[in-house]
Structure formats: structure tokens, C-alpha cells
């Protein structure tokens, strides 16, 4: 009775594939964060102002403030969804925006 030997796993190739996937995910995250900054109009702030505001948010331990910011964020995304839906209903020929794809900010406030 012969036992079939399995081919040994190529850990180096698997590790390289995982590293590539991690790089792709990081790139996508950076792109989405940039899109969020533009969509909110925060790209109009200086880098110092934006960094300072983000540091203050991260350092905030006040759960009430954090919950209020989260609710405001939900409202922001819901209003963008409603605007996108009403725009596509008015112009049924226009293609719907792809989630995570490059989008211009609402109202065109991010144009430079």
C-alpha cells in the first residue's frame, strides 16, 4: 500500500501573495481616506489644520462628543446617498457612481 506524498507548500510564494494583498488593501485605504477628505471639503484646510483636528479627535475620550461626531458622519453619508439617488432618478441615462471609486465632492466644492 503506497501513501501519496503531498507537494510541500511554497511558503515563500504564499507570503509574497499575502504581502501584495496587504499592499493593495493599504493603497485602497489611503485612496478612500483621501476621497473622504475631499468629499467633506476638508481638503480646503491646511495640512496643519487637518492634522491638528484629527489629532484632537483621536485624543478625545468624551464618548458623548464621539457619538455626536459619528451621528453627524452617518447623516453626511445618508445625505450624499439621497443626493446621488435623486440625481440618477432625474437622469436615468447616467451611470450610478461606483462605491470606493473616484467621485467628485457633492456640490463641486473640491475643484481646484
C-alpha positions in Angstrom: 0.0 0.0 0.0 1.6 3.3 -1.2 1.0 6.6 0.5 0.7 9.5 -1.8 3.0 12.3 -0.8 1.7 15.8 -0.8 3.5 18.5 -2.6 5.1 20.7 0.1 3.6 24.2 0.4 5.6 27.0 -1.1 5.5 29.4 1.9 7.6 32.0 0.2 5.1 32.3 -2.7 2.2 32.4 -0.2 3.9 35.0 1.9 4.6 37.2 -1.2 1.0 36.9 -2.3 -0.2 38.0 1.2 2.3 40.9 1.3 0.9 42.0 -2.1 -2.6 41.8 -0.9 -1.7 43.8 2.2 -0.1 46.5 0.0 -3.3 46.6 -2.2 -5.5 47.0 0.9 -3.3 49.8 2.3 -3.4 51.6 -1.1 -7.1 51.3 -1.2 -7.5 52.6 2.3 -5.3 55.6 1.6 -7.3 56.4 -1.6 -10.6 56.1 0.3 -9.3 58.4 3.1 -8.2 60.9 0.5 -11.6 60.7 -1.2 -13.3 61.3 2.2 -11.2 64.3 2.9 -12.2 65.8 -0.5 -15.8 64.8 -0.2 -16.1 66.6 3.2 -14.4 69.7 2.0 -11.6 69.2 4.4 -9.1 69.5 1.5 -9.7 73.2 1.8 -7.9 73.2 5.2 -4.1 73.4 5.5 -2.3 70.2 6.3 -1.5 71.6 9.8 -5.2 72.4 10.5 -6.4 69.0 9.2 -3.7 67.1 11.2 -4.5 69.1 14.3 -8.2 68.4 14.0 -7.6 64.7 13.5 -5.2 64.5 16.5 -7.8 66.2 18.7 -10.4 63.7 17.6 -8.2 60.8 18.2 -7.2 62.1 21.7 -10.9 62.8 22.7 -12.1 60.5 25.4 -15.5 62.1 25.7 -17.9 59.4 24.4 -20.7 61.9 24.0 -18.6 64.0 21.5 -17.5 60.9 19.7 -21.1 59.7 19.4 -22.3 63.1 18.2 -19.5 63.1 15.5 -20.5 59.6 14.5 -24.1 60.6 14.1 -23.0 63.6 12.0 -21.0 61.3 9.8 -24.0 59.0 9.3 -26.1 62.0 8.3 -23.4 63.1 5.9 -23.3 59.8 4.1 -27.0 59.4 4.1 -27.5 62.9 2.6 -24.9 62.1 -0.1 -26.7 58.8 -0.9 -30.0 60.6 -1.2 -28.5 63.3 -3.5 -26.9 60.6 -5.6 -30.2 58.7 -5.9 -32.2 61.8 -6.8 -29.6 62.7 -9.4 -29.8 59.3 -11.0 -33.6 59.4 -11.0 -33.6 62.8 -12.8 -31.1 61.5 -15.4 -31.7 57.8 -15.8 -29.1 57.5 -18.5 -26.3 58.5 -16.1 -24.3 55.6 -14.7 -24.5 55.2 -10.9 -21.4 56.0 -9.0 -19.3 53.1 -8.0 -18.6 52.7 -4.3 -15.0 53.4 -3.5 -14.4 54.8 -6.9 -13.1 58.3 -7.6 -16.0 60.7 -7.1 -16.2 64.5 -7.2 -17.4 66.0 -3.9 -21.0 67.0 -3.6 -21.7 70.5 -5.0 -18.2 70.5 -6.7 -16.6 72.2 -3.7 -13.4 70.3 -4.0 -12.4 71.5 -7.5 -9.2 73.4 -7.7 
